[in-house]
Amino acid sequence: MLVSSRRAKLERITKETAVTVQVNIDGTGKTNVKTGLSFIDHLVTSIGKHAMIDVTVNGKSNDGIVHHLAEDVAIALAQTIDKALGDRTRIARFGYALIPMDEALAYVSIDLVKRQYQRMELRLTRDTIEEVPREDLEHFVRSLVQNLNACTHVIVHYGDNDHHKVEAALKAFAVALRMAISMDRKRKGVPSTKGAM
């Protein structure tokens, strides 16, 4: 693991997958995502673009199981963002977003305190969305928010199209994350009354 400034790189190599992630928190939203799962690539690209984080992801399945690759990409991405944030000095800490995508509406609220909690309501109904099983998409989002080391609520308020629901949710996540990771020029130290995150 390499960490410098607000950049980090992580390799997650298991018998099931090989995933490498690099992020630059202070980037411009440049993305290069190759996992072999087109919809997961699209969702990770959306996160980078809307959070304004430079993201490079290379993922390869060693066992051909979609669940393992989706899970490990999410875990590695979240853990790399967590590491790039370091001690979280001078960040805004809180972020929120309400994002529409056509008929779907999703909202996300994030507290980058270093206490993991997640609430997720995606309201998906189809068995498969863009060739990814619904349960694997749900697990992708859950693995992402569980490994960010933050308190995160991801709620799809309503919608008819499951593609739109998931995409609205992850764009809302990205916009809320962008707000939370932003530097607060007025703040000194970590944004906590405890003096530690």
Secondary structure, DSSP 4 states (H G I P E B T S, - for coil): -EEETTEEEEEEE-SSEEEEEEEETTS---EEEE-S-HHHHHHHHHHHHHHT-EEEEEEEESS--HHHHHHHHHHHHHHHHHHHTTT-TTB--EEEEEEEETTEEEEEEEE-SS--EEEEE----SSEETTEEHHHHHHHHHHHHHTSSSEEEEEEEE-S-HHHHHHHHHHHHHHHHHHHHSB-TT--S-SSTTS--
